[in-house]
């Protein structure tokens, strides 16, 4: 978790904003977050930081910032005509229409055009919707500083994800590392690999009578990324830190570290694939999700095509055997 921070970023639509002292930021919740140099913490938010996007009521999603674009521009700032305060609320049933945080009431704010540096944090490949509704009121104990409803970007203790959304914590904060006896081995040219032969013979070394070593995992991951690209083959996620090498036919020995027996998957998708909650139809290379995932954020991947070229597809035999395992799991589920 070095050099990574966790932030709450609040997005509010024009219709929902209680006060309109500045123009809206035109956020696209699932891919971009916009702010400017008037927003506290605008310089602290960095590429690689994890953000939790919220509105006034609940969490909308989680993401890892992939890039931040900046540009100079102008913006309209609206202020209380009595004291110049920029924080004021619209009053729905009283007149005058507005009341500032210093108690002044008025119908028309004064406007000024000021220079501005605009920021756009982008995360199109890492956004994940929450699996359940979660009220922002439940986040308050985890703010690093006291909660302030007027701040759009606020620092959060990483314990929030560790304790409430541990899967998100593992996905966004844990760097993948696969040490092994041959982790520094040079990569073999892809053309020298023999076709993958499906086998049920278990060749794994037993360590302390319990742990089965995964030898060569790092080299296996690197070869798969060379073959398929540095992206999740299901979601398209390009954050290398959370991409893992997944075995189609379960690992039983070094022979299974064959590039035809592997996929590059985002860490959470890898887990679901290992649990046979996500399957890949071997003939059409179509992703399917188990019934237990229906209605979740994984719905959008049901029926999508596995991201690989026609000439570099994984082993059909391995996919077919794994598909049968997925089907058996599906049939046995209540």
C-alpha positions as CSV (number, residue, x, y, z in Angstrom):
1,X,0.0,0.0,0.0
2,X,3.0,2.2,-0.4
3,X,2.3,5.6,-2.1
4,X,-1.4,4.8,-2.3
5,X,-4.2,6.7,-0.5
6,X,-7.9,6.2,-0.2
7,X,-10.3,9.1,-0.9
8,X,-14.0,9.7,-0.8
9,X,-15.0,11.8,-3.8
10,X,-18.5,13.2,-4.0
11,X,-20.3,13.7,-7.2
12,X,-23.5,15.7,-7.1
13,X,-25.9,16.2,-10.1
14,X,-27.2,19.7,-10.9
15,X,-30.6,18.6,-9.8
16,X,-29.3,17.4,-6.4
17,X,-27.1,20.3,-5.5
18,X,-28.4,22.1,-2.5
19,X,-26.4,25.3,-3.4
20,X,-25.1,26.4,-6.8
21,X,-22.2,28.7,-6.0
22,X,-20.2,27.1,-8.8
23,X,-21.0,25.4,-12.1
24,X,-21.4,21.6,-12.1
25,X,-18.5,19.4,-13.0
26,X,-20.2,17.0,-15.5
27,X,-18.9,13.8,-13.9
28,X,-19.3,10.5,-15.6
29,X,-19.5,8.3,-12.6
30,X,-18.1,5.1,-14.2
31,X,-15.1,6.7,-15.8
32,X,-14.2,10.3,-14.8
33,X,-14.3,12.6,-11.8
34,X,-13.9,16.4,-12.5
35,X,-12.8,19.0,-10.0
36,X,-10.7,22.2,-10.0
37,X,-8.1,24.1,-8.0
38,X,-10.7,25.6,-5.6
39,X,-11.5,22.1,-4.2
40,X,-9.5,21.2,-1.0
41,X,-7.1,18.3,-1.6
42,X,-7.1,18.8,-5.3
43,X,-3.3,18.5,-5.3
44,X,-3.2,15.5,-3.0
45,X,-5.2,13.1,-5.2
46,X,-2.7,11.2,-7.3
47,X,-2.5,8.6,-10.1
48,X,-2.7,5.1,-8.4
49,X,-4.8,6.4,-5.5
50,X,-8.0,4.5,-4.8
51,X,-11.3,6.5,-4.7
52,X,-14.8,5.7,-3.5
53,X,-17.3,7.6,-5.5
54,X,-20.4,8.7,-3.6
55,X,-23.4,10.9,-4.0
56,X,-25.3,12.5,-1.1
57,X,-26.8,9.1,-0.1
58,X,-24.7,6.1,-0.9
59,X,-21.6,4.6,-2.5
60,X,-21.7,4.5,-6.3
61,X,-18.5,2.7,-7.0
62,X,-14.8,2.0,-6.4
63,X,-11.9,2.8,-8.7
64,X,-8.2,3.2,-9.0
65,X,-7.1,6.5,-10.7
66,X,-5.4,5.7,-14.0
67,X,-4.6,9.2,-15.1
68,X,-5.3,12.9,-14.2
69,X,-5.5,15.5,-17.0
70,X,-5.3,19.2,-16.3
71,X,-6.2,22.3,-18.3
72,X,-6.6,26.0,-17.7
73,X,-10.0,27.6,-18.0
74,X,-12.6,29.9,-16.6
75,X,-15.5,29.3,-14.2
76,X,-18.4,31.2,-12.9
77,X,-18.4,31.6,-9.1
78,X,-21.6,32.7,-7.3
79,X,-21.5,34.4,-3.9
80,X,-23.7,35.8,-1.2
81,X,-24.2,39.6,-2.1
82,X,-23.9,40.5,1.6
83,X,-20.7,38.7,2.7
84,X,-19.2,37.0,-0.3
85,X,-19.7,33.5,1.1
86,X,-19.8,30.8,-1.6
87,X,-21.6,28.2,0.6
88,X,-25.4,28.7,0.6
89,X,-28.5,26.6,0.5
90,X,-31.6,26.8,-1.6
91,X,-34.8,27.1,0.5
92,X,-37.6,25.2,-1.1
93,X,-40.5,26.7,1.0
94,X,-39.3,30.0,2.2
95,X,-38.4,33.4,0.8
96,X,-35.9,34.8,0.1
97,X,-34.7,31.9,-2.0
98,X,-31.2,31.4,-0.6
99,X,-29.5,31.5,2.8
100,X,-25.7,31.5,3.2
101,X,-23.8,29.7,5.9
102,X,-23.4,33.0,7.7
103,X,-27.1,33.6,8.0
104,X,-27.7,36.1,5.2
105,X,-30.8,35.7,3.0
106,X,-31.1,36.7,-0.6
107,X,-32.8,36.0,-3.9
108,X,-30.0,36.6,-6.4
109,X,-26.3,35.7,-5.8
110,X,-23.6,37.9,-7.4
111,X,-21.5,36.3,-10.1
112,X,-17.9,36.6,-11.0
113,X,-15.8,34.8,-13.7
114,X,-12.4,33.6,-12.4
115,X,-9.4,31.8,-13.8
116,X,-9.3,28.1,-12.9
117,X,-7.2,25.0,-13.4
118,X,-9.5,22.0,-14.1
119,X,-8.6,18.4,-13.3
120,X,-10.1,15.2,-14.7
121,X,-9.3,12.0,-12.9
122,X,-9.9,9.0,-15.2
123,X,-10.5,5.4,-14.3
124,X,-12.5,3.8,-17.2
125,X,-10.9,0.3,-16.8
126,X,-11.0,0.0,-13.0
127,X,-14.4,1.1,-11.9
128,X,-16.4,-1.5,-10.0
129,X,-19.9,-1.0,-8.7
130,X,-20.7,-2.0,-5.1
131,X,-22.3,-5.4,-4.6
132,X,-24.9,-3.9,-2.2
133,X,-26.2,-0.5,-1.2
134,X,-24.0,1.2,1.4
135,X,-25.0,4.5,3.1
136,X,-22.4,7.2,3.3
137,X,-23.4,7.8,6.9
138,X,-21.8,4.5,7.8
139,X,-18.4,5.7,6.5
140,X,-18.1,8.6,9.0
141,X,-16.0,6.8,11.6
142,X,-13.3,6.2,9.0
143,X,-12.6,9.8,7.9
144,X,-9.0,10.7,8.6
145,X,-10.2,14.2,9.6
146,X,-13.7,15.2,10.8
147,X,-16.4,14.7,8.2
148,X,-17.3,17.9,6.3
149,X,-20.4,17.8,4.1
150,X,-19.1,20.7,2.0
151,X,-15.8,19.0,1.0
152,X,-15.8,17.0,-2.3
153,X,-12.5,15.2,-1.8
154,X,-11.7,13.8,1.7
155,X,-9.1,11.3,2.9
156,X,-10.3,8.0,4.3
157,X,-8.6,5.5,6.5
158,X,-7.8,2.3,4.4
159,X,-9.2,0.3,7.3
160,X,-12.6,1.1,5.8
161,X,-12.0,-1.2,2.8
162,X,-10.1,-3.7,4.9
163,X,-13.0,-4.1,7.4
164,X,-16.1,-3.4,5.2
165,X,-15.1,-4.3,1.7
166,X,-12.0,-6.7,2.0
167,X,-12.3,-7.9,-1.5
168,X,-11.9,-4.4,-2.8
169,X,-9.0,-3.8,-0.5
170,X,-7.2,-6.9,-1.8
171,X,-7.9,-5.9,-5.4
172,X,-6.8,-2.3,-5.2
173,X,-4.0,-2.3,-2.6
174,X,-2.2,-5.6,-2.7
175,X,0.5,-5.9,-5.4
176,X,0.7,-9.2,-7.0
177,X,3.9,-11.1,-6.3
178,X,4.6,-14.6,-7.3
179,X,8.1,-15.7,-5.9
180,X,9.3,-19.0,-7.1
181,X,12.5,-21.0,-7.6
182,X,12.7,-20.0,-11.3
183,X,11.0,-16.6,-11.2
184,X,14.0,-15.0,-13.0
185,X,14.0,-17.5,-15.8
186,X,14.1,-16.1,-19.3
187,X,10.9,-16.3,-21.3
188,X,10.8,-18.8,-24.0
189,X,9.6,-17.7,-27.4
190,X,5.9,-18.5,-27.8
191,X,6.5,-20.6,-30.9
192,X,8.6,-23.1,-29.0
193,X,5.7,-24.1,-26.7
194,X,4.1,-27.4,-27.4
195,X,0.3,-27.7,-27.5
196,X,-1.1,-28.2,-24.0
197,X,-1.9,-31.8,-23.1
198,X,-4.7,-32.2,-20.5
199,X,-3.7,-34.5,-17.7
200,X,-5.0,-35.4,-14.2
201,X,-1.5,-36.5,-12.9
202,X,-0.6,-34.4,-9.9
203,X,3.1,-33.5,-10.0
204,X,3.2,-30.8,-7.3
205,X,5.8,-30.9,-4.6
206,X,4.4,-31.1,-1.1
207,X,5.8,-28.6,1.3
208,X,5.2,-29.2,5.0
209,X,2.7,-31.9,4.0
210,X,0.1,-29.2,3.3
211,X,1.3,-26.5,0.9
212,X,1.6,-27.2,-2.8
213,X,4.2,-24.9,-4.4
214,X,3.3,-23.0,-7.6
215,X,6.7,-23.1,-9.3
216,X,7.3,-20.6,-12.2
217,X,4.2,-18.5,-11.6
218,X,5.9,-15.2,-12.3
219,X,7.4,-16.3,-15.6
220,X,4.0,-17.9,-16.5
221,X,2.3,-14.5,-15.8
222,X,4.8,-12.6,-17.9
223,X,4.4,-15.1,-20.8
224,X,0.6,-14.8,-20.7
225,X,0.9,-11.0,-20.8
226,X,3.2,-11.2,-23.8
227,X,0.7,-13.4,-25.5
228,X,-2.6,-11.7,-24.6
229,X,-1.6,-8.2,-23.6
230,X,-1.6,-6.5,-20.2
231,X,-5.3,-6.5,-19.7
232,X,-8.0,-8.7,-18.1
233,X,-9.4,-10.9,-20.8
234,X,-12.9,-10.6,-19.3
235,X,-13.2,-7.0,-18.0
236,X,-10.6,-5.2,-20.1
237,X,-9.0,-3.8,-16.9
238,X,-5.4,-2.6,-17.7
239,X,-4.1,-2.0,-14.1
240,X,-1.2,-4.3,-14.1
241,X,-0.9,-4.5,-10.3
242,X,-4.3,-6.3,-10.1
243,X,-3.9,-8.7,-13.1
244,X,-3.1,-12.3,-12.3
245,X,-2.2,-15.4,-14.2
246,X,-5.1,-17.9,-14.0
247,X,-4.8,-21.6,-14.9
248,X,-7.7,-23.0,-16.9
249,X,-7.0,-26.6,-16.0
250,X,-6.1,-26.4,-12.2
251,X,-2.4,-26.3,-11.4
252,X,-0.9,-29.7,-10.5
253,X,2.7,-29.2,-11.7
254,X,5.0,-27.1,-13.8
255,X,3.6,-28.7,-17.0
256,X,0.4,-26.7,-16.3
257,X,2.3,-23.4,-16.6
258,X,1.8,-23.7,-20.4
259,X,0.6,-20.5,-22.0
260,X,-2.3,-22.4,-23.7
261,X,-3.6,-23.3,-20.3
262,X,-3.7,-19.7,-19.0
263,X,-5.7,-16.5,-18.9
264,X,-4.9,-13.0,-17.7
265,X,-7.7,-12.1,-15.2
266,X,-8.4,-9.3,-12.8
267,X,-7.9,-10.6,-9.2
268,X,-11.6,-10.7,-8.3
269,X,-12.5,-12.4,-11.6
270,X,-9.7,-14.9,-11.1
271,X,-11.1,-15.8,-7.7
272,X,-14.6,-16.3,-9.2
273,X,-13.2,-18.3,-12.1
274,X,-11.4,-20.6,-9.7
275,X,-14.6,-21.1,-7.8
276,X,-16.5,-21.9,-11.0
277,X,-18.7,-18.9,-10.5
278,X,-17.5,-17.6,-13.9
279,X,-17.1,-19.9,-16.8
280,X,-16.0,-19.6,-20.5
281,X,-18.0,-21.5,-23.1
282,X,-15.2,-23.2,-25.1
283,X,-16.6,-23.0,-28.7
284,X,-17.8,-19.4,-28.7
285,X,-15.3,-18.2,-26.1
286,X,-18.2,-16.5,-24.3
287,X,-18.1,-15.5,-20.7
288,X,-21.0,-16.8,-18.4
289,X,-21.7,-16.1,-14.8
290,X,-23.3,-18.4,-12.2
291,X,-26.9,-17.7,-11.1
292,X,-25.5,-16.6,-7.7
293,X,-23.9,-13.6,-9.4
294,X,-27.0,-12.5,-11.2
295,X,-28.1,-9.1,-10.1
296,X,-24.6,-8.1,-9.1
297,X,-22.1,-5.8,-10.7
298,X,-20.8,-8.9,-12.7
299,X,-24.0,-9.0,-14.7
300,X,-22.4,-6.8,-17.4
301,X,-19.8,-9.5,-18.2
302,X,-22.4,-12.3,-18.8
303,X,-22.3,-13.1,-22.5
304,X,-19.2,-10.9,-23.4
305,X,-16.6,-12.4,-25.6
306,X,-13.2,-13.4,-24.1
307,X,-10.7,-10.8,-25.2
308,X,-8.2,-12.7,-27.4
309,X,-7.4,-12.9,-31.1
310,X,-8.5,-15.7,-33.4
311,X,-4.9,-16.9,-33.8
312,X,-3.9,-16.9,-30.1
313,X,-6.8,-18.6,-28.4
314,X,-6.3,-20.7,-25.2
315,X,-6.5,-24.5,-25.3
316,X,-10.0,-25.7,-26.3
317,X,-9.5,-29.0,-24.4
318,X,-8.6,-27.2,-21.2
319,X,-11.6,-24.8,-21.7
320,X,-14.0,-27.6,-22.4
321,X,-12.9,-29.5,-19.2
322,X,-13.2,-26.3,-17.2
323,X,-16.6,-25.6,-18.7
324,X,-17.9,-29.0,-17.6
325,X,-16.7,-28.1,-14.1
326,X,-18.6,-24.8,-14.3
327,X,-21.8,-26.6,-15.5
328,X,-21.6,-29.2,-12.7
329,X,-21.3,-26.4,-10.1
330,X,-24.2,-24.6,-11.7
331,X,-26.4,-27.8,-11.7
332,X,-25.6,-28.6,-8.1
333,X,-26.4,-25.1,-6.8
334,X,-29.7,-24.7,-5.0
